[in-house]
């Protein structure tokens, strides 16, 4: 899965993306925000399956 950064136009894979804490009331153990490694813009928030 790759995401296109709306800010800088780079195509970023999940492995390349910077993982940051979520915002609001989302559980950070279950959700992670993926950000562009070049410009830091938020790409998407994904669900992380429990082990």
Secondary structure, DSSP 8 states (H G I E B T S, - for coil): -EEE-TTT--EEETTTSEEE---TT--TTTEEEEE-TTT--EEEEEE----
